[in-house]
Amino acid sequence: MARKFKVPDYEATLNTPILLKDALPQDHLARFVVEIISQLDLSKIYAGYAEKSGEAIAPECLLGLLFYGYANGIFSSLKLEKASYENLGFRYVAGGLHPDHDTIANFRQT
């Protein structure tokens, strides 16, 4: 007798809406990092931002990416940028933003 297989429907999967509040459990590390960052006084970091053209990425986003990245063993700015597109936890910590790896690296140096 031939065995039956469940065949994945990749097209339907690509069209599946994902709500991060449902995808990340309440006790997920990404939620913890965002909560901790929200309690920090970042006024000195904000004060260090120079007036330049264009919008700057908020320090909460960059600091959160660094903390969450370090906690997950990701230290490369390029890998952190990539993770902000591909990983739900990083996407949440970045608040839906995708900072360039140069921006992340420059922030780390300040």
C-alpha atoms as a printed R data frame, in Angstrom:
    type eleno elety resid chain resno      x      y      z
1   ATOM     1    CA   MET     A     1  0.000  0.000  0.000
2   ATOM     2    CA   ALA     A     2  1.354  3.438 -0.947
3   ATOM     3    CA   ARG     A     3  1.982  5.823  1.881
4   ATOM     4    CA   LYS     A     4  0.245  9.221  1.774
5   ATOM     5    CA   PHE     A     5  2.151 12.365  2.532
6   ATOM     6    CA   LYS     A     6  1.053 15.781  3.643
7   ATOM     7    CA   VAL     A     7  2.529 18.137  1.078
8   ATOM     8    CA   PRO     A     8  3.484 21.652  2.216
9   ATOM     9    CA   ASP     A     9  1.724 24.529  0.484
10  ATOM    10    CA   TYR     A    10  4.494 27.111  0.280
11  ATOM    11    CA   GLU     A    11  2.437 29.657 -1.648
12  ATOM    12    CA   ALA     A    12 -0.295 29.654  0.988
13  ATOM    13    CA   THR     A    13  2.357 29.877  3.712
14  ATOM    14    CA   LEU     A    14  3.845 32.981  2.086
15  ATOM    15    CA   ASN     A    15  0.416 34.607  2.233
16  ATOM    16    CA   THR     A    16 -0.211 33.737  5.884
17  ATOM    17    CA   PRO     A    17 -0.485 36.886  7.997
18  ATOM    18    CA   ILE     A    18  1.670 36.764 11.111
19  ATOM    19    CA   LEU     A    19  0.974 38.906 14.155
20  ATOM    20    CA   LEU     A    20  4.099 39.299 16.250
21  ATOM    21    CA   LYS     A    21  2.021 39.489 19.419
22  ATOM    22    CA   ASP     A    22  0.871 35.936 18.620
23  ATOM    23    CA   ALA     A    23  4.234 34.695 17.351
24  ATOM    24    CA   LEU     A    24  6.303 35.867 20.332
25  ATOM    25    CA   PRO     A    25  5.209 34.397 23.670
26  ATOM    26    CA   GLN     A    26  4.866 36.777 26.627
27  ATOM    27    CA   ASP     A    27  8.069 35.409 28.158
28  ATOM    28    CA   HIS     A    28 10.134 35.737 24.964
29  ATOM    29    CA   LEU     A    29 13.580 37.306 25.348
30  ATOM    30    CA   ALA     A    30 12.791 39.934 22.699
31  ATOM    31    CA   ARG     A    31  9.894 41.247 24.784
32  ATOM    32    CA   PHE     A    32 12.139 41.323 27.860
33  ATOM    33    CA   VAL     A    33 14.836 43.309 26.037
34  ATOM    34    CA   VAL     A    34 12.296 45.871 24.784
35  ATOM    35    CA   GLU     A    35 10.867 46.212 28.306
36  ATOM    36    CA   ILE     A    36 14.319 46.773 29.846
37  ATOM    37    CA   ILE     A    37 15.351 49.275 27.148
38  ATOM    38    CA   SER     A    38 12.109 51.232 27.713
39  ATOM    39    CA   GLN     A    39 13.113 51.767 31.354
40  ATOM    40    CA   LEU     A    40 16.552 53.202 30.586
41  ATOM    41    CA   ASP     A    41 17.324 56.921 30.579
42  ATOM    42    CA   LEU     A    42 18.761 57.436 27.111
43  ATOM    43    CA   SER     A    43 18.832 61.242 27.273
44  ATOM    44    CA   LYS     A    44 22.643 61.394 27.123
45  ATOM    45    CA   ILE     A    45 22.653 59.212 24.031
46  ATOM    46    CA   TYR     A    46 19.981 61.398 22.410
47  ATOM    47    CA   ALA     A    47 22.026 64.485 23.302
48  ATOM    48    CA   GLY     A    48 24.999 63.025 21.449
49  ATOM    49    CA   TYR     A    49 23.117 62.770 18.165
50  ATOM    50    CA   ALA     A    50 24.397 65.370 15.700
51  ATOM    51    CA   GLU     A    51 22.087 67.428 13.517
52  ATOM    52    CA   LYS     A    52 22.275 65.857 10.064
53  ATOM    53    CA   SER     A    53 19.953 65.547  7.152
54  ATOM    54    CA   GLY     A    54 17.461 62.717  7.260
55  ATOM    55    CA   GLU     A    55 15.967 60.852 10.154
56  ATOM    56    CA   ALA     A    56 18.162 59.020 12.620
57  ATOM    57    CA   ILE     A    57 17.364 55.590 14.009
58  ATOM    58    CA   ALA     A    58 16.298 55.902 17.648
59  ATOM    59    CA   PRO     A    59 18.833 54.656 20.201
60  ATOM    60    CA   GLU     A    60 16.215 52.273 21.661
61  ATOM    61    CA   CYS     A    61 16.212 50.342 18.406
62  ATOM    62    CA   LEU     A    62 19.994 50.170 18.054
63  ATOM    63    CA   LEU     A    63 20.675 49.377 21.702
64  ATOM    64    CA   GLY     A    64 17.955 46.735 21.649
65  ATOM    65    CA   LEU     A    65 19.453 45.107 18.559
66  ATOM    66    CA   LEU     A    66 22.867 45.011 20.210
67  ATOM    67    CA   PHE     A    67 21.563 43.569 23.509
68  ATOM    68    CA   TYR     A    68 19.345 41.022 21.800
69  ATOM    69    CA   GLY     A    69 22.073 40.148 19.325
70  ATOM    70    CA   TYR     A    70 24.651 39.623 22.064
71  ATOM    71    CA   ALA     A    71 22.208 37.448 24.000
72  ATOM    72    CA   ASN     A    72 21.791 35.310 20.883
73  ATOM    73    CA   GLY     A    73 25.480 35.152 20.011
74  ATOM    74    CA   ILE     A    74 25.225 37.551 17.073
75  ATOM    75    CA   PHE     A    75 27.852 40.278 17.169
76  ATOM    76    CA   SER     A    76 28.293 41.257 13.516
77  ATOM    77    CA   SER     A    77 26.546 44.463 12.458
78  ATOM    78    CA   LEU     A    78 25.861 42.934  9.055
79  ATOM    79    CA   LYS     A    79 24.242 39.892 10.658
80  ATOM    80    CA   LEU     A    80 22.183 42.134 12.966
81  ATOM    81    CA   GLU     A    81 20.910 44.092  9.960
82  ATOM    82    CA   LYS     A    82 20.027 40.861  8.162
83  ATOM    83    CA   ALA     A    83 18.291 39.484 11.261
84  ATOM    84    CA   SER     A    84 16.067 42.587 11.417
85  ATOM    85    CA   TYR     A    85 14.548 41.371  8.132
86  ATOM    86    CA   GLU     A    86 14.551 37.612  8.694
87  ATOM    87    CA   ASN     A    87 14.026 36.908 12.398
88  ATOM    88    CA   LEU     A    88 10.789 37.735 14.224
89  ATOM    89    CA   GLY     A    89 12.519 38.432 17.545
90  ATOM    90    CA   PHE     A    90 14.949 40.884 15.945
91  ATOM    91    CA   ARG     A    91 12.140 42.418 13.908
92  ATOM    92    CA   TYR     A    92 10.223 43.085 17.131
93  ATOM    93    CA   VAL     A    93 13.227 44.518 18.971
94  ATOM    94    CA   ALA     A    94 13.941 46.800 15.996
95  ATOM    95    CA   GLY     A    95 10.322 47.952 15.985
96  ATOM    96    CA   GLY     A    96  9.950 47.062 12.317
97  ATOM    97    CA   LEU     A    97 12.960 49.176 11.337
98  ATOM    98    CA   HIS     A    98 15.978 47.809  9.490
99  ATOM    99    CA   PRO     A    99 19.035 49.850 10.462
100 ATOM   100    CA   ASP     A   100 21.940 49.659  8.059
101 ATOM   101    CA   HIS     A   101 24.957 47.739  9.341
102 ATOM   102    CA   ASP     A   102 27.066 50.927  9.179
103 ATOM   103    CA   THR     A   103 24.541 52.680 11.439
104 ATOM   104    CA   ILE     A   104 24.693 49.782 13.909
105 ATOM   105    CA   ALA     A   105 28.510 49.738 13.848
106 ATOM   106    CA   ASN     A   106 28.743 53.518 14.334
107 ATOM   107    CA   PHE     A   107 26.290 53.395 17.245
108 ATOM   108    CA   ARG     A   108 28.288 50.601 18.884
109 ATOM   109    CA   GLN     A   109 31.418 52.782 18.766
110 ATOM   110    CA   THR     A   110 29.802 55.751 20.546
